[in-house]
Amino acid sequence: MDSQLISVKYLYSGFSVDSSIMRDLNLFSLKVLAVNRRKKIVTKFQKKDKRANAKLHKSGKPAYVSKAQREKLALEAEQSPCADEQSTTTD
């Protein structure tokens, strides 16, 4: 492939190139463009399928709880058993 790219450089630098080489270069460039176009289309649909699949299969891990929220929940947990104990002792 590098030799063909070098040939393209010679073509643009003013060297004379016979028509068979030029035809081969044009076919090569058309093949590269077709492969690149096909690859772009395929990757586009692969990404779309991957996103759709990710929406179907949600992760089983719990949602993240921030440190401040965890502290708040811990304080509420400490206070609520005290309230439960006081209500049971008064009953």
C-alpha positions in Angstrom: 0.0 0.0 0.0 2.9 2.4 0.7 4.3 1.9 -2.7 0.9 2.9 -4.2 0.8 6.0 -2.1 4.4 6.8 -3.2 3.2 6.4 -6.8 0.4 8.9 -6.1 3.0 11.3 -4.8 5.0 11.0 -8.0 1.9 11.5 -10.0 1.2 14.8 -8.3 4.8 15.9 -8.3 4.9 16.1 -12.1 6.6 12.8 -13.1 5.1 11.1 -16.1 3.2 8.0 -15.3 1.8 5.6 -18.0 -1.9 5.1 -18.3 -2.0 1.5 -16.9 -0.4 2.7 -13.6 -2.8 5.7 -13.4 -5.8 3.4 -14.1 -4.6 1.1 -11.3 -4.2 4.0 -8.9 -7.7 5.2 -9.7 -9.2 1.8 -9.1 -7.2 1.5 -5.9 -8.5 4.9 -4.7 -12.1 3.9 -5.6 -11.8 0.6 -3.7 -10.4 2.5 -0.6 -13.3 4.9 -0.8 -15.8 2.1 -1.1 -14.3 0.2 1.8 -14.2 3.4 4.0 -17.8 4.2 3.1 -19.0 0.7 3.9 -17.0 0.7 7.2 -18.6 4.0 8.3 -22.1 2.7 7.6 -21.4 -0.6 9.4 -19.9 1.1 12.4 -22.8 3.5 12.5 -25.3 0.6 12.7 -23.1 -1.3 15.2 -23.1 1.7 17.5 -26.9 2.0 17.2 -27.4 -1.7 18.0 -25.0 -1.4 21.0 -26.9 1.5 22.5 -30.3 -0.3 22.0 -28.8 -3.5 23.6 -27.5 -1.5 26.5 -30.9 0.0 27.2 -32.4 -3.5 27.3 -29.9 -4.9 29.7 -29.7 -2.6 32.7 -26.9 -3.1 35.2 -27.8 -4.9 38.4 -25.5 -2.8 40.5 -27.2 -0.2 42.8 -27.2 3.5 42.0 -24.4 5.6 43.4 -25.1 7.3 46.8 -23.0 10.3 47.6 -21.0 10.5 50.8 -23.2 13.4 52.1 -26.3 11.3 51.3 -24.9 8.3 53.1 -24.1 10.4 56.2 -27.7 11.8 56.1 -29.1 8.3 55.9 -26.8 7.2 58.8 -28.0 10.1 61.0 -31.7 9.3 60.2 -31.0 5.6 61.0 -29.5 6.6 64.4 -32.4 8.9 65.3 -35.2 6.6 64.2 -34.4 3.6 66.5 -34.3 6.1 69.4 -37.8 7.3 68.5 -38.9 3.6 68.2 -37.5 2.8 71.6 -39.2 5.8 73.2 -42.5 4.9 71.7 -42.2 1.3 73.0 -41.2 2.4 76.5 -44.1 4.8 76.8 -46.6 2.2 75.6 
